[in-house]
Amino acid sequence: MQPDFQYVWNPSGGVADWTGNRRVGNEAVFGLHSSLTF
């Protein structure tokens, strides 16, 4: 098991979100990677 953390500054280059009122904010992404070998 291997944890994964990524932080993205200015995703999409600061374009408007789906509402059109705000820009897309920074995002934190958490994940977990596993590998199984037989």
mmJSON file of the N, C-alpha and C atoms, coordinates in Angstrom:
{"data_MODEL":{"atom_site":{
"group_PDB":["ATOM","ATOM","ATOM","ATOM","ATOM","ATOM","ATOM","ATOM","ATOM","ATOM","ATOM","ATOM","ATOM","ATOM","ATOM","ATOM","ATOM","ATOM","ATOM","ATOM","ATOM","ATOM","ATOM","ATOM","ATOM","ATOM","ATOM","ATOM","ATOM","ATOM","ATOM","ATOM","ATOM","ATOM","ATOM","ATOM","ATOM","ATOM","ATOM","ATOM","ATOM","ATOM","ATOM","ATOM","ATOM","ATOM","ATOM","ATOM","ATOM","ATOM","ATOM","ATOM","ATOM","ATOM","ATOM","ATOM","ATOM","ATOM","ATOM","ATOM","ATOM","ATOM","ATOM","ATOM","ATOM","ATOM","ATOM","ATOM","ATOM","ATOM","ATOM","ATOM","ATOM","ATOM","ATOM","ATOM","ATOM","ATOM","ATOM","ATOM","ATOM","ATOM","ATOM","ATOM","ATOM","ATOM","ATOM","ATOM","ATOM","ATOM","ATOM","ATOM","ATOM","ATOM","ATOM","ATOM","ATOM","ATOM","ATOM","ATOM","ATOM","ATOM","ATOM","ATOM","ATOM","ATOM","ATOM","ATOM","ATOM","ATOM","ATOM","ATOM","ATOM","ATOM"],
"id":[1,2,3,4,5,6,7,8,9,10,11,12,13,14,15,16,17,18,19,20,21,22,23,24,25,26,27,28,29,30,31,32,33,34,35,36,37,38,39,40,41,42,43,44,45,46,47,48,49,50,51,52,53,54,55,56,57,58,59,60,61,62,63,64,65,66,67,68,69,70,71,72,73,74,75,76,77,78,79,80,81,82,83,84,85,86,87,88,89,90,91,92,93,94,95,96,97,98,99,100,101,102,103,104,105,106,107,108,109,110,111,112,113,114],
"type_symbol":["N","C","C","N","C","C","N","C","C","N","C","C","N","C","C","N","C","C","N","C","C","N","C","C","N","C","C","N","C","C","N","C","C","N","C","C","N","C","C","N","C","C","N","C","C","N","C","C","N","C","C","N","C","C","N","C","C","N","C","C","N","C","C","N","C","C","N","C","C","N","C","C","N","C","C","N","C","C","N","C","C","N","C","C","N","C","C","N","C","C","N","C","C","N","C","C","N","C","C","N","C","C","N","C","C","N","C","C","N","C","C","N","C","C"],
"label_atom_id":["N","CA","C","N","CA","C","N","CA","C","N","CA","C","N","CA","C","N","CA","C","N","CA","C","N","CA","C","N","CA","C","N","CA","C","N","CA","C","N","CA","C","N","CA","C","N","CA","C","N","CA","C","N","CA","C","N","CA","C","N","CA","C","N","CA","C","N","CA","C","N","CA","C","N","CA","C","N","CA","C","N","CA","C","N","CA","C","N","CA","C","N","CA","C","N","CA","C","N","CA","C","N","CA","C","N","CA","C","N","CA","C","N","CA","C","N","CA","C","N","CA","C","N","CA","C","N","CA","C","N","CA","C"],
"label_alt_id":[null,null,null,null,null,null,null,null,null,null,null,null,null,null,null,null,null,null,null,null,null,null,null,null,null,null,null,null,null,null,null,null,null,null,null,null,null,null,null,null,null,null,null,null,null,null,null,null,null,null,null,null,null,null,null,null,null,null,null,null,null,null,null,null,null,null,null,null,null,null,null,null,null,null,null,null,null,null,null,null,null,null,null,null,null,null,null,null,null,null,null,null,null,null,null,null,null,null,null,null,null,null,null,null,null,null,null,null,null,null,null,null,null,null],
"label_comp_id":["MET","MET","MET","GLN","GLN","GLN","PRO","PRO","PRO","ASP","ASP","ASP","PHE","PHE","PHE","GLN","GLN","GLN","TYR","TYR","TYR","VAL","VAL","VAL","TRP","TRP","TRP","ASN","ASN","ASN","PRO","PRO","PRO","SER","SER","SER","GLY","GLY","GLY","GLY","GLY","GLY","VAL","VAL","VAL","ALA","ALA","ALA","ASP","ASP","ASP","TRP","TRP","TRP","THR","THR","THR","GLY","GLY","GLY","ASN","ASN","ASN","ARG","ARG","ARG","ARG","ARG","ARG","VAL","VAL","VAL","GLY","GLY","GLY","ASN","ASN","ASN","GLU","GLU","GLU","ALA","ALA","ALA","VAL","VAL","VAL","PHE","PHE","PHE","GLY","GLY","GLY","LEU","LEU","LEU","HIS","HIS","HIS","SER","SER","SER","SER","SER","SER","LEU","LEU","LEU","THR","THR","THR","PHE","PHE","PHE"],
"label_asym_id":["A","A","A","A","A","A","A","A","A","A","A","A","A","A","A","A","A","A","A","A","A","A","A","A","A","A","A","A","A","A","A","A","A","A","A","A","A","A","A","A","A","A","A","A","A","A","A","A","A","A","A","A","A","A","A","A","A","A","A","A","A","A","A","A","A","A","A","A","A","A","A","A","A","A","A","A","A","A","A","A","A","A","A","A","A","A","A","A","A","A","A","A","A","A","A","A","A","A","A","A","A","A","A","A","A","A","A","A","A","A","A","A","A","A"],
"label_entity_id":["1","1","1","1","1","1","1","1","1","1","1","1","1","1","1","1","1","1","1","1","1","1","1","1","1","1","1","1","1","1","1","1","1","1","1","1","1","1","1","1","1","1","1","1","1","1","1","1","1","1","1","1","1","1","1","1","1","1","1","1","1","1","1","1","1","1","1","1","1","1","1","1","1","1","1","1","1","1","1","1","1","1","1","1","1","1","1","1","1","1","1","1","1","1","1","1","1","1","1","1","1","1","1","1","1","1","1","1","1","1","1","1","1","1"],
"label_seq_id":[1,1,1,2,2,2,3,3,3,4,4,4,5,5,5,6,6,6,7,7,7,8,8,8,9,9,9,10,10,10,11,11,11,12,12,12,13,13,13,14,14,14,15,15,15,16,16,16,17,17,17,18,18,18,19,19,19,20,20,20,21,21,21,22,22,22,23,23,23,24,24,24,25,25,25,26,26,26,27,27,27,28,28,28,29,29,29,30,30,30,31,31,31,32,32,32,33,33,33,34,34,34,35,35,35,36,36,36,37,37,37,38,38,38],
"pdbx_PDB_ins_code":[null,null,null,null,null,null,null,null,null,null,null,null,null,null,null,null,null,null,null,null,null,null,null,null,null,null,null,null,null,null,null,null,null,null,null,null,null,null,null,null,null,null,null,null,null,null,null,null,null,null,null,null,null,null,null,null,null,null,null,null,null,null,null,null,null,null,null,null,null,null,null,null,null,null,null,null,null,null,null,null,null,null,null,null,null,null,null,null,null,null,null,null,null,null,null,null,null,null,null,null,null,null,null,null,null,null,null,null,null,null,null,null,null,null],
"Cartn_x":[0.846,0.0,0.893,0.543,1.319,0.363,0.455,-0.416,0.053,-0.874,-0.569,-1.311,-0.612,-1.212,-0.74,-1.67,-1.338,-2.113,-1.469,-2.126,-1.942,-3.026,-2.981,-3.315,-2.368,-2.596,-3.105,-4.135,-4.718,-5.065,-5.916,-6.307,-7.079,-6.92,-7.57,-7.164,-6.068,-5.578,-6.459,-7.303,-8.136,-9.409,-9.903,-11.139,-12.337,-13.466,-14.683,-15.212,-15.84,-16.44,-17.754,-18.473,-19.689,-20.793,-20.763,-21.779,-21.454,-20.167,-19.744,-19.52,-19.708,-19.576,-18.217,-17.527,-16.248,-15.227,-13.952,-12.899,-12.72,-12.207,-11.941,-10.852,-11.1,-10.14,-9.08,-8.123,-7.08,-7.711,-7.066,-7.622,-6.589,-7.037,-6.22,-6.786,-5.909,-6.323,-5.604,-6.361,-5.79,-6.072,-5.118,-5.305,-4.514,-4.756,-4.05,-3.778,-2.527,-2.109,-1.774,-2.28,-1.943,-1.569,-0.754,-0.3,-0.347,-0.848,-0.957,-0.273,0.696,1.439,1.247,0.917,0.749,1.94],
"Cartn_y":[-1.168,0.0,1.233,2.178,3.404,4.583,5.506,6.684,7.654,8.455,9.433,10.729,11.846,13.157,14.097,14.798,15.768,17.05,18.181,19.478,20.234,20.726,21.389,22.864,23.74,25.174,25.622,26.433,27.002,25.949,24.968,23.987,24.671,24.214,24.748,26.18,26.647,27.988,29.091,28.804,29.833,30.143,29.207,29.437,29.424,29.905,29.943,28.537,28.342,27.041,26.887,25.805,25.502,26.542,27.312,28.347,29.616,29.798,30.989,32.19,32.009,33.12,33.184,32.048,31.994,31.256,31.47,30.7,29.379,28.376,27.066,27.232,26.716,26.864,25.773,25.91,24.902,23.609,22.496,21.191,20.324,19.573,18.561,17.196,16.269,14.936,13.911,13.016,11.946,10.614,9.705,8.396,7.334,6.099,4.957,3.966,3.613,2.695,1.348,0.299,-1.04,-1.919,-2.918,-3.837,-5.25,-6.166,-7.554,-8.412,-9.212,-10.065,-11.529,-12.353,-13.785,-14.542],
"Cartn_z":[0.0,0.0,0.0,-0.851,-0.955,-1.029,-0.069,-0.12,-1.197,-1.683,-2.717,-2.395,-2.463,-2.24,-3.331,-3.938,-4.975,-4.699,-4.931,-4.781,-6.084,-6.649,-7.955,-7.771,-8.159,-8.121,-9.48,-9.487,-10.711,-11.755,-11.41,-12.436,-13.56,-14.745,-15.948,-16.253,-15.679,-15.981,-15.438,-14.458,-13.843,-14.62,-15.409,-16.157,-15.21,-15.671,-14.86,-14.602,-13.419,-13.116,-13.869,-13.608,-14.375,-14.181,-13.063,-12.86,-13.628,-13.946,-14.659,-13.746,-12.434,-11.496,-10.817,-10.695,-9.986,-10.828,-10.475,-11.135,-10.405,-11.109,-10.516,-9.465,-8.25,-7.159,-7.152,-6.258,-6.075,-5.578,-5.863,-5.519,-4.812,-3.806,-3.146,-3.513,-3.896,-4.317,-3.451,-2.825,-2.005,-2.68,-2.593,-3.206,-2.477,-2.851,-2.275,-3.403,-3.55,-4.612,-3.989,-4.589,-4.111,-5.29,-5.007,-6.037,-5.478,-6.264,-5.849,-6.908,-6.48,-7.401,-6.996,-7.985,-7.74,-8.245],
"occupancy":[1.0,1.0,1.0,1.0,1.0,1.0,1.0,1.0,1.0,1.0,1.0,1.0,1.0,1.0,1.0,1.0,1.0,1.0,1.0,1.0,1.0,1.0,1.0,1.0,1.0,1.0,1.0,1.0,1.0,1.0,1.0,1.0,1.0,1.0,1.0,1.0,1.0,1.0,1.0,1.0,1.0,1.0,1.0,1.0,1.0,1.0,1.0,1.0,1.0,1.0,1.0,1.0,1.0,1.0,1.0,1.0,1.0,1.0,1.0,1.0,1.0,1.0,1.0,1.0,1.0,1.0,1.0,1.0,1.0,1.0,1.0,1.0,1.0,1.0,1.0,1.0,1.0,1.0,1.0,1.0,1.0,1.0,1.0,1.0,1.0,1.0,1.0,1.0,1.0,1.0,1.0,1.0,1.0,1.0,1.0,1.0,1.0,1.0,1.0,1.0,1.0,1.0,1.0,1.0,1.0,1.0,1.0,1.0,1.0,1.0,1.0,1.0,1.0,1.0],
"B_iso_or_equiv":[0.0,0.0,0.0,0.0,0.0,0.0,0.0,0.0,0.0,0.0,0.0,0.0,0.0,0.0,0.0,0.0,0.0,0.0,0.0,0.0,0.0,0.0,0.0,0.0,0.0,0.0,0.0,0.0,0.0,0.0,0.0,0.0,0.0,0.0,0.0,0.0,0.0,0.0,0.0,0.0,0.0,0.0,0.0,0.0,0.0,0.0,0.0,0.0,0.0,0.0,0.0,0.0,0.0,0.0,0.0,0.0,0.0,0.0,0.0,0.0,0.0,0.0,0.0,0.0,0.0,0.0,0.0,0.0,0.0,0.0,0.0,0.0,0.0,0.0,0.0,0.0,0.0,0.0,0.0,0.0,0.0,0.0,0.0,0.0,0.0,0.0,0.0,0.0,0.0,0.0,0.0,0.0,0.0,0.0,0.0,0.0,0.0,0.0,0.0,0.0,0.0,0.0,0.0,0.0,0.0,0.0,0.0,0.0,0.0,0.0,0.0,0.0,0.0,0.0],
"pdbx_formal_charge":[null,null,null,null,null,null,null,null,null,null,null,null,null,null,null,null,null,null,null,null,null,null,null,null,null,null,null,null,null,null,null,null,null,null,null,null,null,null,null,null,null,null,null,null,null,null,null,null,null,null,null,null,null,null,null,null,null,null,null,null,null,null,null,null,null,null,null,null,null,null,null,null,null,null,null,null,null,null,null,null,null,null,null,null,null,null,null,null,null,null,null,null,null,null,null,null,null,null,null,null,null,null,null,null,null,null,null,null,null,null,null,null,null,null],
"auth_seq_id":[1,1,1,2,2,2,3,3,3,4,4,4,5,5,5,6,6,6,7,7,7,8,8,8,9,9,9,10,10,10,11,11,11,12,12,12,13,13,13,14,14,14,15,15,15,16,16,16,17,17,17,18,18,18,19,19,19,20,20,20,21,21,21,22,22,22,23,23,23,24,24,24,25,25,25,26,26,26,27,27,27,28,28,28,29,29,29,30,30,30,31,31,31,32,32,32,33,33,33,34,34,34,35,35,35,36,36,36,37,37,37,38,38,38],
"auth_comp_id":["MET","MET","MET","GLN","GLN","GLN","PRO","PRO","PRO","ASP","ASP","ASP","PHE","PHE","PHE","GLN","GLN","GLN","TYR","TYR","TYR","VAL","VAL","VAL","TRP","TRP","TRP","ASN","ASN","ASN","PRO","PRO","PRO","SER","SER","SER","GLY","GLY","GLY","GLY","GLY","GLY","VAL","VAL","VAL","ALA","ALA","ALA","ASP","ASP","ASP","TRP","TRP","TRP","THR","THR","THR","GLY","GLY","GLY","ASN","ASN","ASN","ARG","ARG","ARG","ARG","ARG","ARG","VAL","VAL","VAL","GLY","GLY","GLY","ASN","ASN","ASN","GLU","GLU","GLU","ALA","ALA","ALA","VAL","VAL","VAL","PHE","PHE","PHE","GLY","GLY","GLY","LEU","LEU","LEU","HIS","HIS","HIS","SER","SER","SER","SER","SER","SER","LEU","LEU","LEU","THR","THR","THR","PHE","PHE","PHE"],
"auth_asym_id":["A","A","A","A","A","A","A","A","A","A","A","A","A","A","A","A","A","A","A","A","A","A","A","A","A","A","A","A","A","A","A","A","A","A","A","A","A","A","A","A","A","A","A","A","A","A","A","A","A","A","A","A","A","A","A","A","A","A","A","A","A","A","A","A","A","A","A","A","A","A","A","A","A","A","A","A","A","A","A","A","A","A","A","A","A","A","A","A","A","A","A","A","A","A","A","A","A","A","A","A","A","A","A","A","A","A","A","A","A","A","A","A","A","A"],
"auth_atom_id":["N","CA","C","N","CA","C","N","CA","C","N","CA","C","N","CA","C","N","CA","C","N","CA","C","N","CA","C","N","CA","C","N","CA","C","N","CA","C","N","CA","C","N","CA","C","N","CA","C","N","CA","C","N","CA","C","N","CA","C","N","CA","C","N","CA","C","N","CA","C","N","CA","C","N","CA","C","N","CA","C","N","CA","C","N","CA","C","N","CA","C","N","CA","C","N","CA","C","N","CA","C","N","CA","C","N","CA","C","N","CA","C","N","CA","C","N","CA","C","N","CA","C","N","CA","C","N","CA","C","N","CA","C"],
"pdbx_PDB_model_num":[1,1,1,1,1,1,1,1,1,1,1,1,1,1,1,1,1,1,1,1,1,1,1,1,1,1,1,1,1,1,1,1,1,1,1,1,1,1,1,1,1,1,1,1,1,1,1,1,1,1,1,1,1,1,1,1,1,1,1,1,1,1,1,1,1,1,1,1,1,1,1,1,1,1,1,1,1,1,1,1,1,1,1,1,1,1,1,1,1,1,1,1,1,1,1,1,1,1,1,1,1,1,1,1,1,1,1,1,1,1,1,1,1,1]
}}}
